[in-house]
Amino acid sequence: MFKPSVFSRNYKPDTSGRKIVDREPLVQGLVPGGGCNQCVICLVNSCMVAETIDKRNQNWFVRAKVANDLIIQVGDSSFHLHKLPMVMRSGYLNRLVFKTSNVERGTCLKIRIDNLPGGNKIFELVVKFCYGRKVDLAADNIAPLYCAAHFLEMSDDFEEGNLMSKTEEFLSFLIFSSWKDTFQILKSCESISSWAKDYKITKRSSEAIAWKACTNLKAFSHEDEDMQCFRVLPNCVGKSKVEDALDNWWFEDVSSLRVDHFIEVVQSLKCKGMRADLVGSCMAHWTVKWLSRISSGLESMTPKHMTRQYVRVTTECLIKILPAEEKSVTCNFILHLLKIGFVTKINSDLLNLLERRIAFMLDQCRPLDLLVRNYGDKDSVYDVNLVIRVVMAYVSIVSKSPTPKMFAVGRLVDGYLTLVARDENLKMNIFQSLVEALPRDARFCGGNLYRAIDMYLKAHPSLTEEERMTLCGSLEYHRLSEEAREHVKKNDRLPVKITARFILLEQVNMMRSMTAIGSNYRRTKTQAVVRVNKGLGKGWMNSQKELNLMTKDVETIRGQLNDLHMCKLKLQNQLKGCTI
């Protein structure tokens, strides 16, 4: 197993004065979920020994047998040091000191460093290292100290075993061996993003995470206490849940990353060959965690520090790295991204890309997949405008090349309408727009549409007669089932004109059926049809009483039609008997 040549926390000097590594191996944290790795480093030889290192407010004083001749200002902290131990190990400080070597004898040279990675806390560790003091390394400080060592040019060219090589060894050890420490390293990189990127810390960490996530879980779980639960799962747990847990064990940790580090991990996962559906599910998991609530004003967004611009950039980045494979992401997830995109006004090309991708998925979706919540008090519960845009995008695509899958989309839209129809805040024009977004021939049966419209009328009793007529204009008699037609005749929520029209059409339909059978009843019952036609022209059908009268006529005709049909069947059977 690879071990860094750094000092263990349990260190001790030998008789020669050199500090050596205890032979106890660093085994904690070598597996996912293990304990935290720590170590201690120090210089083998120091040209100057610090007797004490004291801190007073924001000032650090290193006491030695010679007077201080160097002051380094890092941020708001001043370090009173000595030139010799600092310039012997740092090329950066060496140049600065010798550039200003014309300082009068007996005065301290002052140097200011404004952009040191990690600031004064990390420089404190650098000072301790240069003076031969022990330096505690852990996952939360190794990345900024590694970057600071590069910034200060503390390479082995100045002294063997300098800070750059020491930190490189321990950093590689943590990234190679420890799952949890790798995430801690990425967390510590948030304040030094540009340096961590330049020195490839984020890239190396992301590749390590991707490699471990793509590797069989058993390779890690045998030494991982956090994963022992998989061995003792109760018998009642289904196999699919166990398999999901084995596939998704890394989701929560990866979703804790900041967006830039998360994107780096996702790209590494793709390069390592992670299944596209798992990558898509992980992205959805991250989005729910970080962008779970978003409204038009972004008031309720979490976390609170996110600005509109931050969310816009985040959303655009997520869209760009979406897996391209079919069924790698769900329709509902893309709809949520689309909603955030509209609110934050992302690039229009990306919006169109999302709309088209959802449009191609519509025939495989369920009504529940289209539900995306609104969060404003006066808004409808679900964002129906979002679905309208997607359906219109679908229609524009299939109009160029008609597809038999249109009926599936028609059923989907009607099913979605029944889910949102009860919403009291849903405006009629929005509901009507979605009804009309699909062409009429996209619905093989109008039963679900009729049910959705009836539910909407019931939830909105204050609609005017004209508004009801407009809403019911999409209903077609010949597309309704027998059960729906029966319901229409008894439904007092429908406009009177619509009910009368449907009853009239049913009379005409039955008359045609009777004529086709060859009945002599055609002439005796046509008066009802004539009476309705005349009545409709003069405004005669203006009460429920008249509707009831028409319904009674329809029932009578239906009974006669059934009798005729039975007679026809008997005659046909008799004819068959005679033929034999």
Residue pairs with C-beta under 8 A, 6 or more apart in sequence:
1 25
1 30
1 177
2 172
2 173
2 176
2 177
3 25
3 26
3 173
4 39
4 169
4 170
4 172
4 173
5 21
5 169
6 21
6 39
6 40
6 41
6 137
6 166
6 169
6 170
6 173
7 19
7 20
7 21
7 39
7 40
7 41
7 42
7 134
8 21
8 22
8 24
8 26
8 39
8 40
9 38
9 39
9 40
9 136
10 22
10 24
11 19
11 20
11 21
11 22
11 40
11 42
11 134
12 19
12 20
12 22
13 19
13 20
14 20
18 44
19 42
19 44
19 134
26 37
26 39
26 173
28 34
28 35
28 36
28 37
29 35
29 36
29 37
29 174
29 177
29 178
29 180
29 181
30 37
30 177
30 178
30 223
31 177
31 178
31 179
31 220
31 223
31 224
32 178
32 179
32 180
32 212
32 220
32 221
32 224
32 226
32 227
33 179
33 180
33 224
33 225
33 226
33 227
34 178
34 179
34 180
34 223
34 224
34 225
36 138
36 139
36 180
36 181
36 184
37 138
37 139
37 173
37 174
37 177
37 178
37 181
38 136
38 137
38 138
39 136
39 137
39 170
40 134
40 135
40 136
40 137
41 129
41 134
41 135
41 137
41 166
41 170
42 129
42 132
42 133
42 134
42 135
43 89
43 129
43 130
43 131
43 132
43 159
43 161
44 161
45 132
45 159
46 85
46 130
46 131
46 132
47 84
47 85
47 88
48 64
48 66
48 82
48 84
48 85
48 131
49 64
49 131
49 132
50 62
50 63
50 64
50 131
50 132
50 133
51 63
51 64
51 65
52 61
52 62
52 63
53 60
53 61
53 62
53 63
53 127
53 128
53 131
53 133
54 60
54 61
54 63
55 61
58 76
58 77
58 78
59 77
59 78
59 79
59 80
60 77
60 78
60 79
60 80
60 124
60 127
61 68
61 80
62 68
62 79
62 80
62 81
62 82
62 127
62 131
64 82
66 82
68 80
68 81
68 82
68 108
69 82
69 83
69 108
69 109
70 80
70 81
70 82
70 83
70 86
70 97
70 108
70 109
70 111
71 78
71 79
71 80
71 81
71 108
71 109
71 110
71 111
72 78
72 79
72 81
72 86
72 93
72 110
72 111
72 112
72 113
72 123
73 79
73 110
73 111
73 112
73 113
74 113
74 116
74 119
74 120
74 123
75 114
75 119
75 120
76 120
77 120
77 123
79 123
79 124
79 127
80 108
81 127
83 97
83 109
85 130
85 131
86 93
86 97
86 127
86 130
87 93
87 94
87 97
87 98
88 94
88 130
88 158
88 159
89 129
89 130
89 154
89 158
89 159
89 162
89 163
90 130
90 152
90 153
90 154
90 158
91 152
91 153
91 154
91 155
91 157
91 158
92 151
92 152
92 153
93 111
93 152
94 158
96 111
97 109
97 111
100 109
100 111
103 109
113 123
115 151
116 122
116 123
116 148
116 151
116 152
117 144
117 147
117 148
117 151
117 192
117 195
118 141
118 144
118 145
118 147
118 148
118 191
118 192
122 141
122 144
122 145
122 148
123 148
125 135
125 141
125 145
125 148
126 145
126 148
126 149
126 152
126 154
126 163
128 134
128 135
129 135
129 163
135 145
137 145
137 167
137 170
139 174
139 178
139 180
139 181
139 182
139 184
139 185
139 188
140 184
140 187
140 188
141 188
142 167
142 170
142 171
142 174
142 185
142 188
143 171
143 185
143 188
143 189
143 192
143 196
143 201
144 188
144 189
144 191
144 192
144 195
145 163
145 167
146 164
146 167
146 168
146 171
146 199
146 201
147 192
147 195
147 196
147 199
147 201
149 162
149 163
149 164
149 166
149 167
150 164
150 195
150 199
151 195
152 163
154 162
154 163
154 164
155 162
155 164
155 165
156 162
156 164
156 165
171 185
171 201
174 181
174 182
174 185
175 181
175 182
175 185
175 204
175 205
175 208
176 208
179 209
179 212
179 220
179 224
179 253
180 253
182 205
182 208
182 209
183 209
183 253
183 256
183 257
185 201
185 205
186 202
186 205
186 206
186 257
186 258
186 261
189 196
189 201
189 202
189 205
189 261
190 258
190 261
193 202
193 260
196 202
197 203
202 260
202 261
202 264
203 264
203 268
205 261
206 261
206 264
206 265
206 267
206 268
207 268
207 271
207 272
209 250
209 254
209 265
209 268
210 265
210 268
210 269
210 271
210 272
210 274
211 268
211 272
212 220
212 250
213 250
213 254
213 269
213 272
213 274
214 269
214 272
214 273
214 274
217 227
217 230
217 246
217 249
220 227
221 227
221 228
221 230
227 249
230 242
230 245
230 246
233 242
247 278
248 278
248 281
248 282
250 282
251 281
251 282
251 285
252 285
254 262
254 265
254 282
254 286
255 262
255 282
255 285
255 286
255 289
255 290
257 265
257 286
259 290
259 314
259 317
259 318
262 286
263 317
263 318
263 321
266 279
266 282
266 283
266 321
267 321
269 279
269 282
270 279
270 323
276 323
276 324
276 325
276 328
277 323
277 325
277 327
277 328
279 323
279 328
280 322
280 323
280 328
280 329
280 330
280 333
283 318
283 321
283 322
283 329
283 333
284 329
284 330
284 333
287 318
287 333
287 336
287 337
290 302
290 303
290 306
290 314
291 301
291 311
291 314
291 315
291 336
291 340
292 302
293 300
293 301
293 302
293 375
294 300
294 301
294 311
294 339
294 340
294 343
294 375
295 301
295 343
295 374
295 375
295 376
296 343
296 376
296 379
297 376
298 306
298 308
298 311
298 343
298 344
300 375
301 311
306 314
308 344
309 344
311 340
311 344
312 344
312 345
312 346
315 337
315 340
315 341
315 344
315 346
316 341
316 346
316 347
316 350
318 337
319 337
319 341
319 346
319 350
319 353
319 354
320 350
322 328
322 329
322 334
323 329
330 369
331 358
331 361
331 362
331 364
331 365
331 369
331 370
332 368
332 369
332 370
332 371
332 372
334 354
334 357
334 358
334 361
335 358
335 369
335 370
335 372
335 386
335 387
335 390
336 372
337 354
338 351
338 354
338 355
338 358
338 386
338 389
338 390
339 372
339 383
339 386
340 346
341 350
341 351
341 354
342 351
342 386
352 393
355 389
355 390
355 393
356 393
356 397
358 390
358 393
359 390
359 391
359 393
359 394
359 397
360 397
362 390
362 391
362 394
362 408
362 409
362 412
363 405
363 408
363 409
363 412
365 412
366 412
366 415
367 412
367 415
367 416
367 418
367 419
368 419
370 387
370 390
370 412
370 416
371 382
371 416
371 419
372 382
372 383
372 386
373 381
373 382
373 383
374 380
374 381
374 382
374 383
378 425
379 425
380 420
380 423
380 425
380 426
380 427
380 430
381 420
381 423
381 425
381 426
382 419
382 420
382 423
384 420
384 426
384 430
384 431
384 434
385 430
387 413
387 416
387 434
388 430
388 433
388 434
388 437
391 409
391 413
391 434
391 437
391 438
392 437
394 409
395 437
395 438
395 439
398 405
398 406
406 438
406 441
406 442
407 442
407 443
407 444
409 438
409 442
410 438
410 442
410 443
410 444
411 443
411 448
413 434
413 437
413 438
414 443
414 448
414 449
414 451
414 452
415 448
416 434
417 431
417 434
417 435
417 448
417 449
417 452
417 453
417 456
418 448
418 451
418 452
418 455
420 426
420 431
421 431
421 452
421 453
421 455
421 456
421 459
422 455
422 456
422 458
422 459
423 459
424 459
424 460
426 456
428 456
428 460
428 463
428 467
428 470
428 471
431 456
431 471
432 470
432 471
432 474
435 449
435 452
435 453
435 471
435 474
436 474
440 474
440 476
443 449
443 479
444 479
445 479
445 480
445 481
446 475
446 476
446 479
446 480
446 484
447 479
447 480
447 481
447 483
447 484
449 474
449 475
450 475
450 480
450 484
450 487
450 488
451 484
453 471
453 472
453 474
453 475
454 487
454 491
454 493
454 494
456 471
457 463
457 468
457 471
457 493
457 494
458 493
463 471
465 495
468 493
468 494
468 495
468 498
469 495
469 497
469 498
472 494
472 495
472 498
475 498
477 485
477 501
477 502
477 505
477 506
478 505
480 488
485 502
485 506
488 494
488 498
488 499
488 502
489 499
489 502
489 503
489 547
489 551
489 554
491 499
492 544
496 541
496 542
496 544
496 547
497 541
499 547
500 532
500 536
500 541
500 547
500 550
503 532
503 547
503 550
503 551
503 554
504 529
504 532
504 533
504 536
504 550
506 554
507 528
507 529
507 532
507 550
507 553
507 554
507 557
508 529
510 554
510 557
510 558
510 561
511 522
511 525
511 526
511 529
511 557
513 561
514 521
514 522
514 525
514 557
514 560
514 561
514 564
515 522
517 561
517 564
517 565
517 568
519 560
519 564
521 560
521 564
525 553
525 556
525 557
525 560
528 550
528 553
528 557
532 541
532 550
534 540
535 541
535 546
540 546
541 547
541 550
